[in-house]
Amino acid sequence: MPSSGADRWSVWFDLDPRPGPLNMAIDQALLERAGRHGERWLRLYRWSPHCLSFGRHERAARRYDRERIAATGLDLVRRPTGGRAVWHAAELTYAIALPAASLAGIRSTYLEIHLMLLAALRSLEVDATLAEAMPVPSLDAGACFARPVGGEIMVAGRKVVGSAQVRETGGLLQHGSILLGDDQSMVAAVSRGDPPRDGSAPLERLTGRPLPPAAVARAIATSAAARWRGVWHEASTVTAVLAGAERLLPRFASEEWTWRA
């Protein structure tokens, strides 16, 4: 991750859970600020109510049972990033937004961010590794956590972090779920046809101990600051970001966006 000592990073510990559409609107607002103003953000956040998210280009209406989802009352959102469905429950989500101009390719940036997350989990005495390279699955291959691709974070052979990325308006956004206390079985429960394999497991189950979201968030912030040079500070006001998110919220709250073909 190219970075100079003059780069200014804002860390936002946004740990009071928010609804899915607002979470995605905030991440989109950070992406726009990164592209237009050259800002660099690390946001760490949670979800309430629990929510199922679709990837930006995923054919959700074909893959998932809309009537079953409605009957169970699940919250839904479509992400601004690619990839496949994710169930957001007992997890911590990270988002990194920064200018795209000085970055290398998508895969190398993806790997660099995962190396930072790997160091954070190891600092918490989690025996995590990176998955070996393998073909990227198609969007019809089921849930994001169905199986890993190269560079994703594994513990005891199970995927514990799922990430997705987008570049637009001159910025990059990568965000992803770190499974703390829940798996991805909900995705299978609302899928059409044969349920997708769930290759995930929460860290609490794998390590035999709870990992509080606040502790994981602090470990990630510490790891990022150690790996990427710059001036790091904790965001003291996010009024402008939230105003931008309010402008974007109707898009992420609309059924037309969520269920688009």
GIWOLIN-V196334 format. One record per pair of residues at least 12 apart in sequence whose ideal C-beta (glycine too) atoms are under 7 Angstrom apart, sorted by the first residue. I is the first residue (numbers start at 0). J is the second residue. D is the distance in whole Angstrom. If there is no record, write none. Layout:
BEGIN
I;J;D / I;J;D
END
This chain:
BEGIN
0;108;7 / 0;111;5 / 0;227;5 / 1;101;5 / 1;102;7 / 2;227;4 / 2;228;5 / 2;229;5 / 3;228;6 / 3;229;7 / 4;228;5 / 4;229;6 / 6;39;6 / 6;228;7 / 6;229;4 / 7;39;7 / 7;229;6 / 7;230;5 / 8;39;5 / 8;41;6 / 8;229;5 / 8;230;7 / 8;231;5 / 9;38;7 / 9;39;7 / 9;40;5 / 9;232;6 / 9;234;4 / 10;41;5 / 10;220;5 / 10;231;6 / 10;233;5 / 10;234;6 / 11;40;7 / 11;42;4 / 11;234;4 / 11;237;6 / 12;43;6 / 12;216;6 / 12;233;7 / 13;42;6 / 13;43;6 / 13;44;4 / 14;43;7 / 14;44;7 / 14;45;6 / 14;212;6 / 14;213;6 / 14;216;6 / 16;45;4 / 16;46;5 / 16;47;3 / 17;44;7 / 17;46;7 / 17;47;7 / 18;47;7 / 18;48;7 / 18;74;7 / 19;46;6 / 19;50;4 / 19;52;6 / 19;74;5 / 19;76;4 / 19;87;7 / 20;76;5 / 20;248;6 / 20;251;4 / 20;252;4 / 21;244;6 / 21;248;6 / 22;44;6 / 22;46;6 / 23;76;5 / 23;78;6 / 23;79;6 / 23;251;4 / 24;244;4 / 24;247;4 / 24;248;4 / 24;251;5 / 25;240;6 / 25;244;4 / 26;79;7 / 26;94;5 / 26;172;6 / 26;174;6 / 27;79;5 / 27;247;5 / 28;240;5 / 28;243;4 / 28;244;4 / 28;247;6 / 29;42;6 / 29;94;6 / 29;96;4 / 29;172;7 / 29;240;6 / 30;79;7 / 30;96;5 / 30;167;7 / 30;168;7 / 30;170;5 / 30;172;4 / 31;168;6 / 31;170;7 / 31;243;7 / 32;240;7 / 33;96;4 / 33;97;5 / 33;98;6 / 33;170;4 / 33;171;7 / 34;98;7 / 34;99;7 / 34;168;4 / 34;169;3 / 34;170;3 / 35;168;7 / 35;169;7 / 37;98;5 / 39;97;4 / 40;95;7 / 40;96;5 / 41;95;6 / 41;220;6 / 41;223;6 / 42;94;4 / 43;91;6 / 43;93;6 / 43;216;4 / 43;219;6 / 44;92;5 / 45;91;7 / 45;92;7 / 45;212;6 / 46;87;4 / 48;74;5 / 49;74;7 / 49;87;6 / 49;88;4 / 50;74;4 / 50;75;7 / 50;76;6 / 50;87;5 / 51;73;5 / 51;75;5 / 51;84;6 / 51;86;6 / 51;185;7 / 51;189;7 / 52;76;5 / 52;77;7 / 52;78;5 / 52;84;7 / 52;85;5 / 52;87;6 / 53;77;5 / 53;78;7 / 53;84;6 / 53;257;7 / 54;78;6 / 54;80;7 / 54;81;5 / 54;82;4 / 54;83;5 / 54;84;7 / 54;138;7 / 54;163;6 / 55;77;7 / 55;78;6 / 55;79;6 / 55;80;6 / 55;81;5 / 55;165;7 / 56;81;6 / 56;138;6 / 57;83;6 / 57;84;7 / 57;138;5 / 58;138;7 / 58;260;7 / 59;258;6 / 60;258;5 / 60;260;7 / 62;139;7 / 62;190;7 / 62;191;6 / 63;84;7 / 63;189;5 / 63;190;6 / 63;191;7 / 64;189;6 / 64;191;5 / 65;258;7 / 67;189;5 / 68;189;5 / 75;257;5 / 76;251;6 / 76;257;6 / 77;256;6 / 77;257;5 / 78;163;6 / 79;165;6 / 79;172;7 / 80;163;4 / 80;164;6 / 80;165;4 / 80;172;6 / 80;174;6 / 81;163;5 / 81;165;7 / 82;143;5 / 82;163;4 / 83;138;6 / 83;140;7 / 83;141;7 / 83;142;6 / 83;143;4 / 84;142;5 / 84;143;6 / 84;186;5 / 85;143;5 / 85;161;6 / 85;176;5 / 86;183;5 / 86;185;4 / 86;186;5 / 87;176;6 / 88;181;4 / 89;179;5 / 89;180;3 / 89;181;4 / 89;201;7 / 90;176;5 / 90;177;6 / 90;178;5 / 90;179;5 / 90;181;7 / 91;177;5 / 91;179;6 / 91;212;5 / 91;215;5 / 91;216;6 / 92;174;6 / 92;175;7 / 92;176;5 / 93;174;6 / 93;175;6 / 93;177;7 / 93;219;6 / 94;172;7 / 94;174;4 / 95;112;6 / 95;173;5 / 96;170;6 / 96;171;7 / 96;172;5 / 97;170;7 / 97;171;6 / 98;169;6 / 98;170;6 / 99;166;5 / 99;169;6 / 99;170;6 / 99;171;4 / 100;169;7 / 102;171;6 / 105;164;6 / 108;171;7 / 109;150;6 / 109;162;7 / 109;164;6 / 109;173;7 / 110;150;4 / 112;173;6 / 113;129;7 / 113;150;5 / 113;151;7 / 113;152;6 / 115;222;5 / 115;223;5 / 115;226;5 / 116;152;6 / 116;160;6 / 116;219;7 / 117;129;6 / 117;152;6 / 118;222;5 / 118;226;7 / 119;218;4 / 119;219;4 / 119;222;4 / 120;152;7 / 122;218;5 / 122;222;7 / 123;210;6 / 123;214;7 / 123;215;7 / 123;218;5 / 125;154;6 / 125;202;6 / 125;206;6 / 126;154;6 / 127;152;5 / 127;153;7 / 127;154;5 / 127;159;7 / 128;153;5 / 129;150;5 / 129;152;6 / 130;147;4 / 130;148;7 / 130;149;6 / 130;150;6 / 130;151;5 / 130;153;5 / 131;149;6 / 132;149;3 / 133;148;6 / 133;149;6 / 135;148;5 / 141;190;7 / 141;195;2 / 141;196;7 / 142;183;5 / 142;186;4 / 142;195;5 / 142;197;7 / 143;161;4 / 144;158;5 / 144;161;5 / 144;183;4 / 144;197;6 / 144;198;6 / 144;199;4 / 145;195;5 / 145;196;5 / 145;197;7 / 145;198;6 / 146;196;7 / 146;198;5 / 147;198;7 / 154;202;7 / 154;205;5 / 155;205;5 / 157;198;6 / 157;199;6 / 157;200;4 / 157;205;6 / 158;198;5 / 158;199;5 / 159;177;7 / 159;178;5 / 159;199;7 / 159;200;7 / 159;202;6 / 160;175;6 / 160;176;7 / 160;177;5 / 161;175;6 / 161;176;5 / 162;174;7 / 162;175;3 / 163;175;7 / 177;215;6 / 178;199;6 / 178;201;4 / 178;202;6 / 179;201;6 / 179;202;6 / 179;203;6 / 179;210;5 / 179;212;6 / 179;215;7 / 180;201;5 / 180;203;5 / 181;201;6 / 182;197;6 / 182;199;5 / 182;200;6 / 182;201;6 / 183;197;5 / 183;199;5 / 184;197;6
END
